[in-house]
């Protein structure tokens, strides 16, 4: 989902560029003033609450505004993204928007700031006043608006600058010139966006086999928790001895260690199109952790591929694997295999439902031939890449 906040001083041309962005990227437009007026007209519960405040001479609180924004977003869940115009206006509202988007399993892709200096803003607004007859486009009012802009909204730019998703656009030139600059900046940022996929399925479903092939073909970084733990042991890293102790006991390595290693791998930011996660997340706690890790890099999980294989087929596969050099400790007997599959289903069913609620799960029939299954997986990733580009 492409979420953009549009910023700029009065007279920067936000209205003109809003229309361009909405049409080009298929975004839903969120203007706090507009959606507030719609709520007032509809006499909704929120609208009536806001109306009461306005009629008493007060200002509508951030609490009501954010509820109205959330309602609008939930009513437009099929949108490709949202363009925020007029929100966030303050440093506090920037935090509010971050929290709201996190609640909705999304994030702000970029804050586009159309840059013009005060002299240019005054010149444009005075000209607009002459042409439109707007009473508020006079020098005294314009100067007050610019002062308010610098005092309240410039700190918002610093907020997103620190997050690394502030995009400054030179606002001097023709409308088409500015549109070209916006498009160029956004396309450059979009091309750097990762595509992140979770390979979900029970032991024996084929995640590792297909995951490594897909990673190689699509230039994705394959991340298996089992592999990164073994790599840490082989490299005699900081956590090697602790990992070895847990493995020797046959118990799971704590999330604290696994997450540190995942964080390190992701932070390396390899020249890749994204990540394929196998074996993580297994629990709801890990799902939340992964969400947080990816948000630090302004990205998230795009798709969860669920390998659908019947239990009897899984037992047969794991029993055969138990006779090879690739055998896992639990492959040695039918009883241990069944217990392992039950444990997996118990822990991971919540994770799958978590992603299903976000409409991110795609089921793949894991009982087809290797070639058929792989082709289906390729089609999914190609479609995701196409959607990412669009």
N, C-alpha and C positions, 0 to 999 in steps of 0.2 A: 504494500500500500504506500502510495506516494503522498506524504503529508508535507505541505509547504506553508510557512508563514511569510506573508508579504509585508515588508517594512519600508518606510521612507518618510521624510518630512512632508508637511503639507505642501502640495504642489509638485510632488515628485513624480506623479503620474501613476499611482497605484491602481486607480480605477481602470485605466486603459490597459495596463499590463495584466490585471486580474482576468479580464475577458480573454486575453491571449492565452494565459496559462490554463484556464478552465477548458477552452476549446482544444488546445494542443494535447493536453494530458488527460482529458476526461475527468476533471476533478469536480467535486461538489464544493460550492462556495459557502463559506461561513463568515458572514459579517455579523458581529454581535448586535449592531443596531438593527439590521434587517430581521434576524431571527427573533429578536426581542419584540419588534413590532408585530411579527406574525403571531407570537404567543399572545400578545395583547388583543389582537383581532379575534383570535380563536376562543378567547375567554377560558383558556385552560387553567388548571390549578396554579401553575407557575405564572401564567399571564396575569391572573387576578391578584396574585401576591405582589407581582411587580407593579401592577397598576395602582394598588393601594399605597405603595411606597412613593411612586411618582406623584400621585395626587396630594400627598402630604408634604411634598417639596423635597423629598429625600432622593438619594442616588441608589440605583439598584445595586445590591451587593454582589461581590464576586461569587458568593455561594449560590445565588440564584442564576447568575450568568453561566456558571460552569454546568449547572443542572440543565439549562436550556441547550447548551452546546452538546452535552452528552446525549440528550434526547434526540437532537437533530442527527447526530452521528449514528445512533442506534437505528434510526428510521432510514438511514441511507447506507446500510452495511454492505450493499453490493457495489458501492462506489469504488473507483480505482484509487481514490485518495481524496484529501480535503485541502482546500486553500483557505487559510485563516487570514482574514483582513480585519485589522483592528483588535486583534487578540493574539498574543499577550501585549498589553500596553505598558505594564509595569513589571518590575523585577519579581514581585510576588506572584503575578499572573503567569510568569514564565514557569515557576515551580508548579503552579496549579495545572498548567497544560501538560507538563511532564507527567504528573501523577495521573491525570485523566487518561492520557494516551497509554500509559503503562497498564492502567486498569482495563483498557480495551485491547490489550495485547498489541499495541502499535507504538510508534515513535515519530518524532518530527525529523523528516529527512533533511530539510534545510530551512534556514531563515534567509530569505532573499532581501537584501537591503539596497534599495535604489538610492544612490548617493547624489545629492545636489547640495550646493552651499546655500546659506541663508539669502544672499543677494539674488541668486537665481530663483529661489522659492518665492521671494517677495515680488520679483518681476513677473513671474508666471501668474501668481494669484491676483495681482493688481490688474493684469491683462484680462484674466477670467472675469474679474468683477466688472470691468468695462463692457465685456461682451454679454455677460449673463445677467447683470444687474443684481447679483447676490449682495445683500447688505453686509454679510460678514467678511467680504473680500475687500476690506479697507485696511490701510497701513497699521492703524493702532491694533485692530483685532488680529491681523496677521502676525504682528510682532509678539503678541501675547500667546498665540498658538505655537509659534516657534519656540518661545521660552518654555512653555509647558512640555513640548516635545523633547527638548534637550534635557530638562530636569527629570522627567518621568520615564521616557522610553529609551534614551541612549543607554542607560544601564542594562536594558534587556539585550542590547547588542553585545555587551561585554559578557553577559551570561552565556550566549550561544557561541561567542568567540572562544571562550574557555572550553566549551564542549566540542569545538572543532567543526561545527556545521553552519557557521556564518558565511554567507556568500555575498560579497559586496559587488554591486553592479554600477558602473558609471552611468548616471542618469542624464548626461548631457548628449544631445544629438536628436536625430529624428526618431519617431516611434519605432520604425522598422530597425534602426540601428540598435536601439535598446533591446528590442525583442531578440535580435540576433545574439546579443551579449548574454541575455538570460538563457536562451536555448543552449548556447555553447557551454556555459558554466554548468547548467544542469546535466547536459549529456555527458560532460567530462566526469561529473560526480557519479552519475548513474552507471557509467562504464566501470567504475571502481567498486561498485557495490557487489558484495559477495552473494552467492546463492548457497544457502545452507539447508542441508537435507539430513533428516534423521532416518536411519535404517532400523525399522522396528520389526521384531519377530522373535520367535522362540529359538532356543539353541537347535541347530540342525536345519534351519529354514533357508540357509544359503546367504546370509547377509555378508559374511566376509568374502566369500567367493565372488559374488557379483559386485560388492562394494569396491574392491580393489580394481576390477576391470573398468568400472564406471569412472572411478577417480582418474585413472590413466587416460581414458578416452576424452574426458571433458575437463581435464586440468583442474581437478578438485583435490583438496587435501583430505586424504583418508585418515580419520582419527578413530582408532580403536582403543578403548581404555585398557584392555589387556596388553596391547602392543606398547602403549606409552609407559605402562608399569614395567614391562620387561626391558624397555629401552633405558629406563632409569636405573635398573639393576645392572645392566650391561655396562653403562657409562659410569657406574659407581658414584651416582649422584647423591645429592643431599638426603634423599629419602630412601635410598637403596636398602639400607639395613632394616628399616622399619617395614618396608614393603615385603622383604624376604621373610621376616618374622610372621607377618599376617598370612602370607601364602603357605608357609610351612605348617601353620595351624589349621589351614583350610578355611579361613574366615575372610570376609570381604575387607579390602583395604578401605579405611575411613574416607568419607567424602572430602575431608579437609586436605588430604594428600592428593587424591585424584584431581580435585579442583585446581590445586596449585599447579599441577603438571599440565592440565588442560589450558589454564590461563596462560602459562608460559608458551605453549604451542600456538595458541591463537594470537598472542601478542607479537609473535615473530612476523606476522603478516606476510606470509610467503606470496610470491607472484602466482596467484591462483584465482580461479573463478569462484571459489567458495570452499565449503567444508562438507564432508560426509561423515556423520557421527554414527559409530556402531558400538553398541554396548552402553551408551549414555544418551539420554537419561533413562534409568531403570525405575526410579521412584519419583513421586511428586516433588520431593525436596530437590532432587537433581534437575527436574524440569524447570523449577524456579531459578535454580543456580545458573543453568545454561542460558536461560532468558536474560539474566543479569549480566553474564559474561559477554554475551553478544551485543547487548545494549551499550556496553562500554565502547564498542567499536561501531556504533550507529547502525547495527544490523540486527536481524532476528532469524528465526527458523521460518523458511519458506514452505517446506513440504515435509511430510512424514510418510515414507513409503512403508506400508505394513505388509509383510510377507505372510500370506494366508496359507498355512499348511496344516492338514488334519493331524491330530495327536498320534494316531496309529502310524502315519507316515513318518512323523518326527521320531518316534520310538525306533522304527526300523532303520532310519538313517543313522541315528546316534549309536545304535547297537553295532552297525557295520563300521562306523568310525572308531568304535572302541577296539577294533582289531587292527587298526593302522597306527602309524607313528604320530598321527595328528590327534590321537585320543586324548580326551579331557578326563580328569579324575572321576567325574560322575558318569562316564560312558561305560564303566566296567560291568554294570549289572542292570537288568531291567528295572529293579526296584529303585536304584539310585537315579536312573534316567527319569522315571515317572515322578519321583520326588522333586527332581530339578525342574521339570516342566511345570509342576504344580506351583512351586515357589516362584517361578518366572511369571506365570499367569497372575498369581495373587499380587505381585508387586507392580507389574507393568500395566495391568488393565486400567488403572486410574490414569496413568500417563497417556495411554491411547485415547481415553475419553476426554482428557484435558485438551488434546490437539484436535479431536473431532469437533469439540465445541467451537473451535476457531476455524473450522472447515479446511483444515490443512492435511487431513489424512487421505491417502490414495491406496486402496487395497490392490495387491498384486497376487495373482494365482501362482503360488510357488510349487504347484504339482505339475506344471507343464514341462516340456523339455527345456534343457539349458538354453538352447538357442531362442526358443519362443519367449522364455522368461526374460532373457537379457534384452531382446528386442522390445518387449513391453516396457522394461525399465528405461531403455534409451529413449523411447517415445515420450515417457513422462518427463525426463530431464530436458529433452529438446523443447517440449511444450513450455516448461518452466523458464527456460532461457529465452524463448520467444516472448513470453509474457513479461519478463524482466526488461527486455529491450523496448517493448511496446509501452 
